[in-house]
Amino acid sequence: MTAENKITLTVVVSGAPQSVTVNGHQKVAELMRKALHAAGIQASDLTGWNLRFASGGEAISPEARIIEAGINAGATLFLDRDAGGGGEVAVPPAGQPTPPVLVDPAVSTAKLERAFADWETNRAIYEERGWLLLRQEDLRVEVAFTVRLPIGPFQDLVAVPLAVRFGFENYDLWPPSVALIDPIDRRWLQIPRLAALDFASQDASGPPTNLFVGGHPATGHVFFCVPGVREYHSHPEHTGDDWLLHRGDGLGTLGQLCDLLWRLAVRPVTGLNFIAQRLAVGQLNSINQAIELRQENVDQLAAEAQAQMSQVFGQVPGELQAQLPAEIQAQLRDMIDQPPPDES
């Protein structure tokens, strides 16, 4: 590995930052394998693992060359498992039972403290994403996720569409519990304020899978239906997918679950939908109104906007393009992946 090709960067694997040095001309798959090895995860097969930039966009192809993928020295990337999930059984609400003590709370607390050390290391990125650590009490951790909405004079009103309470009892013989809560009074929500949309599972014939599933048999509450979450593994539809099969795969950590919740539920928020419906009953008219969060595939929207910009810019005569300031020309070419003009 020649010095000029060597780059060092940080890969956050399931919430834990790992420093990795690679040859920039190697494939991304090699970077992923080195990061997993540094994290102590034995995964010769990369199926199910996704590497993303800190902005949380689409997964980077493992077959791409590291430098060609835009990965530079000093970058921070996130490597996590696929969301997966499923199972939908509606039952009446039930009380949340007190978990039995199967693991010494001091052991679970020590493991949780290591998760908080990783959180501090990644704090700058988490704050940029809008994650707020609300409270930590014994083995319960509460996190809020903020988003900017197009409201107000600057179109940047900050809202909290999602807050969760993690329960680390018997960790990590058990995976963490995830409860959706109100960020102010901390009550356990029956109905979430948004969906957790797995766009990767979407096909042309239908909507993306919502991984916030209603009516867990043990509680009656909505739950986050992905491997690495206690409610998923305790669901009767997942008896063949035991937590211990995933325990060494980097799932079920504080950072990994927060990253997944942010990518699936909060990052797709793009604005608000206003709904109004008139109902006529005899001589009377009534109006039903509602406001809900709008969630969309932001990566697909960005790709479509880039394609439209490329088309429009390509229709501008070359002599007019040449009159634009050089920095604007460069920005436009970067946005539409257009090479600079041949000056020969």
VENSUL-V40731 format. One record per residue. RES is the residue in one letter. SS is DSSP state (~ for helix, > for strand, _ for the rest). PHI is phi as a letter, one per 40 degrees, with the letter a starting at -180 (NA if undefined). NEAR is the number of other C-alpha atoms within 12 Angstrom. Layout:
res | ss | phi | near
RES | SS | PHI | NEAR
RES | SS | PHI | NEAR
//
This chain:
res | ss | phi | near
M | _ | NA | 12
T | _ | c | 11
A | ~ | c | 11
E | ~ | c | 12
N | ~ | c | 17
K | > | c | 21
I | > | b | 25
T | > | b | 27
L | > | a | 28
T | > | b | 36
V | > | b | 39
V | > | c | 41
V | > | b | 44
S | _ | f | 40
G | _ | g | 40
A | > | b | 38
P | > | c | 34
Q | > | b | 33
S | > | c | 27
V | > | b | 31
T | > | b | 29
V | > | a | 34
N | > | c | 27
G | _ | c | 30
H | _ | c | 25
Q | _ | c | 26
K | > | c | 23
V | ~ | d | 35
A | ~ | d | 32
E | ~ | c | 28
L | ~ | c | 45
M | ~ | c | 47
R | ~ | c | 32
K | ~ | c | 32
A | ~ | c | 40
L | ~ | c | 37
H | ~ | c | 23
A | ~ | c | 23
A | _ | c | 27
G | _ | g | 17
I | _ | b | 28
Q | _ | c | 19
A | _ | a | 24
S | _ | c | 17
D | _ | c | 17
L | _ | c | 28
T | _ | d | 17
G | _ | g | 22
W | > | c | 32
N | > | b | 36
L | > | b | 41
R | > | b | 34
F | > | c | 28
A | _ | c | 31
S | _ | c | 23
G | _ | g | 31
G | _ | c | 27
E | _ | c | 28
A | _ | c | 30
I | _ | c | 30
S | _ | c | 25
P | _ | c | 26
E | _ | c | 20
A | _ | c | 22
R | > | c | 22
I | _ | d | 32
I | _ | c | 24
E | _ | c | 17
A | _ | c | 24
G | _ | g | 20
I | _ | c | 32
N | _ | b | 26
A | _ | d | 23
G | _ | g | 18
A | _ | c | 26
T | > | b | 33
L | > | b | 41
F | > | b | 42
L | > | b | 45
D | > | b | 44
R | > | c | 38
D | _ | c | 31
A | _ | c | 37
G | _ | g | 33
G | _ | h | 30
G | _ | i | 29
G | _ | h | 30
E | _ | a | 27
V | _ | b | 24
A | _ | c | 20
V | _ | b | 16
P | _ | c | 16
P | _ | c | 20
A | _ | b | 17
G | _ | c | 13
Q | _ | c | 17
P | _ | c | 8
T | _ | c | 11
P | _ | c | 18
P | _ | c | 11
V | _ | c | 16
L | _ | b | 16
V | _ | b | 20
D | _ | d | 18
P | ~ | d | 22
A | ~ | c | 18
V | ~ | c | 20
S | ~ | c | 27
T | ~ | c | 25
A | ~ | c | 21
K | ~ | c | 25
L | ~ | c | 34
E | ~ | c | 24
R | ~ | c | 20
A | ~ | c | 32
F | ~ | c | 24
A | ~ | c | 18
D | ~ | c | 26
W | ~ | d | 30
E | ~ | c | 19
T | ~ | c | 21
N | _ | c | 32
R | ~ | d | 22
A | ~ | d | 16
I | ~ | c | 27
Y | ~ | c | 31
E | ~ | c | 20
E | ~ | c | 17
R | ~ | c | 25
G | _ | g | 29
W | > | c | 34
L | > | b | 29
L | > | c | 28
L | > | c | 24
R | > | a | 19
Q | > | b | 20
E | > | b | 17
D | _ | f | 18
L | _ | b | 32
R | > | b | 28
V | > | b | 35
E | > | b | 35
V | > | b | 39
A | > | b | 35
F | > | b | 39
T | > | b | 30
V | > | a | 35
R | > | c | 26
L | > | b | 27
P | _ | c | 19
I | _ | b | 15
G | _ | g | 10
P | _ | c | 8
F | _ | b | 10
Q | _ | f | 14
D | _ | a | 15
L | > | c | 16
V | > | c | 20
A | > | b | 26
V | > | b | 29
P | > | c | 39
L | > | a | 42
A | > | a | 40
V | > | b | 43
R | > | b | 35
F | > | c | 40
G | > | b | 35
F | _ | b | 42
E | _ | c | 33
N | _ | f | 28
Y | > | c | 37
D | _ | b | 35
L | _ | c | 26
W | > | b | 33
P | _ | c | 36
P | > | c | 42
S | > | c | 38
V | > | b | 41
A | > | b | 44
L | > | c | 38
I | > | b | 31
D | _ | c | 25
P | _ | c | 27
I | _ | c | 18
D | _ | c | 11
R | _ | g | 20
R | _ | c | 18
W | > | c | 29
L | _ | c | 29
Q | _ | c | 24
I | _ | b | 22
P | _ | c | 30
R | _ | c | 27
L | _ | a | 35
A | _ | b | 37
A | _ | b | 40
L | > | c | 36
D | > | c | 35
F | ~ | c | 32
A | ~ | c | 26
S | ~ | c | 20
Q | _ | c | 15
D | _ | b | 11
A | _ | c | 9
S | _ | c | 7
G | _ | a | 10
P | _ | c | 18
P | _ | c | 24
T | > | c | 26
N | > | c | 33
L | _ | c | 35
F | > | c | 40
V | > | b | 34
G | _ | c | 33
G | _ | g | 28
H | _ | c | 35
P | _ | d | 27
A | _ | c | 26
T | _ | b | 27
G | _ | g | 26
H | _ | c | 33
V | _ | c | 39
F | > | a | 46
F | > | c | 47
C | _ | c | 42
V | _ | b | 42
P | _ | d | 44
G | _ | g | 47
V | > | b | 44
R | ~ | d | 40
E | ~ | c | 44
Y | ~ | c | 43
H | ~ | c | 36
S | _ | c | 29
H | _ | c | 33
P | ~ | c | 18
E | ~ | c | 19
H | ~ | b | 24
T | _ | c | 16
G | _ | c | 15
D | _ | b | 23
D | _ | c | 23
W | ~ | d | 30
L | ~ | c | 23
L | ~ | c | 19
H | _ | b | 27
R | _ | d | 26
G | _ | c | 23
D | _ | b | 32
G | _ | g | 38
L | _ | c | 39
G | _ | g | 45
T | _ | c | 44
L | ~ | c | 44
G | ~ | c | 41
Q | ~ | c | 37
L | ~ | c | 40
C | ~ | c | 43
D | ~ | c | 43
L | ~ | c | 40
L | ~ | c | 42
W | ~ | c | 39
R | ~ | c | 43
L | ~ | c | 40
A | ~ | b | 44
V | ~ | c | 40
R | _ | d | 41
P | _ | c | 35
V | > | c | 35
T | > | b | 27
G | > | i | 27
L | > | b | 23
N | > | b | 17
F | > | b | 13
I | > | b | 14
A | > | b | 13
Q | > | b | 12
R | > | c | 12
L | > | b | 13
A | > | b | 11
V | > | b | 9
G | _ | g | 7
Q | _ | c | 7
L | > | b | 9
N | > | b | 11
S | > | b | 13
I | > | b | 13
N | > | c | 13
Q | > | b | 13
A | > | a | 12
I | > | b | 14
E | > | b | 20
L | > | c | 29
R | > | c | 26
Q | > | b | 32
E | _ | a | 28
N | _ | c | 28
V | ~ | c | 26
D | ~ | c | 23
Q | ~ | c | 16
L | ~ | c | 17
A | ~ | c | 19
A | ~ | c | 18
E | ~ | c | 16
A | ~ | c | 16
Q | ~ | c | 22
A | ~ | c | 19
Q | ~ | c | 16
M | ~ | c | 22
S | ~ | c | 21
Q | ~ | c | 18
V | ~ | c | 15
F | ~ | c | 25
G | ~ | c | 20
Q | _ | c | 13
V | _ | c | 15
P | _ | d | 12
G | ~ | d | 15
E | ~ | c | 10
L | ~ | c | 13
Q | ~ | d | 22
A | _ | c | 18
Q | _ | c | 13
L | _ | c | 17
P | _ | d | 12
A | ~ | d | 14
E | ~ | c | 13
I | ~ | c | 15
Q | ~ | d | 23
A | ~ | c | 19
Q | ~ | c | 18
L | ~ | c | 25
R | ~ | c | 22
D | ~ | c | 16
M | ~ | c | 22
I | ~ | b | 24
D | _ | f | 19
Q | _ | c | 20
P | _ | c | 16
P | _ | c | 18
P | _ | c | 14
D | _ | c | 7
E | _ | c | 6
S | _ | c | 4
//
